[in-house]
Amino acid sequence: EMQLVQSGAEVKKPGESLRISCKASGYTSTTYWIAWVRQMPGKGLEWMGMIYPGDSDTRYSPSFQGQVIISADKSSNTAYLQWNSLRASDTAIYYCMRHTGDLWGQGALVTVSS
Amino acid sequence: DIQMTQSPSSLSASVGDRVTITCRASQGIRTDLGWYQQKPGKAPKRLISAAYSLQSGVPSRFSGSGSGTEFSLTISSLQPEDFATYYCLQHNTYPWTFGQGTKVEVK
């Protein structure tokens, strides 16, 4: 079965770092881009960027460039979304999505609060 | 960035109604557009790809049309399980962009 399984919910303080993951299984993960999508509480979907795990080619939305780091480890079929210094405004659900749109992770709730 | 203007932002409808949601792109995107349904607490689900190709397993009451800058998603006869929020997503040009969403509510 093809699936994207994300890491669990996180509660962090402002200024802390965080890396969340998205593990692909059931298909050849190096041949599909993986995108990250943010959904702030009660709001719509925002495309953050995407990575091609085969060679780690990455594209960012200008809105998120410099705010997050997208990476991947092709040996473990896993993509990552990382923050070096979290803000309260990073509180959201983060989804990973295969670039074809037909496969999504279950979402990871990140809560940033002092 | 390509702006995707989705309308309406919300609508109230009854079971059996025909519902149409539109997305307008700020520049031409050919048919590089998908439609997604999201229910509360769930990940989005793709309904339509390439503007009009129905995803396998999606009921035929859903249909998509359009190309260039004007697109629409139509539900021919609204069912109870269709009350949800719908989004369009353009994948023609980086950064990809979503419409603002349309919440379909019970009238």
Contacts between the chains, C-beta under 8 A, distances in Angstrom:
chain1	res1	chain2	res2	distance
A	35	B	96	7.2
A	37	B	44	7.9
A	37	B	98	8.0
A	44	B	85	8.0
A	44	B	87	6.7
A	44	B	98	6.3
A	44	B	99	7.8
A	44	B	100	5.3
A	44	B	101	4.3
A	45	B	36	7.7
A	45	B	38	7.6
A	45	B	44	6.6
A	45	B	87	5.5
A	45	B	89	7.6
A	45	B	98	4.5
A	45	B	101	7.2
A	46	B	98	6.7
A	47	B	89	7.2
A	47	B	95	5.9
A	47	B	96	4.4
A	47	B	97	6.2
A	47	B	98	6.2
A	49	B	95	7.4
A	50	B	96	7.7
A	59	B	94	5.0
A	59	B	95	7.2
A	60	B	95	7.4
A	61	B	1	7.8
A	61	B	94	7.9
A	61	B	95	3.7
A	61	B	96	7.8
A	62	B	1	7.1
A	62	B	95	6.6
A	63	B	95	7.5
A	95	B	43	5.7
A	95	B	44	7.3
A	97	B	44	7.9
A	99	B	91	7.5
A	100	B	49	7.4
A	101	B	34	4.9
A	101	B	36	7.1
A	101	B	46	4.4
A	101	B	49	6.4
A	101	B	89	6.8
A	101	B	91	7.8
A	102	B	46	5.3
A	102	B	49	7.6
A	102	B	55	6.7
A	104	B	43	4.1
A	104	B	44	6.1
A	104	B	45	7.5
A	105	B	43	6.7
A	106	B	43	6.0
A	107	B	43	5.5
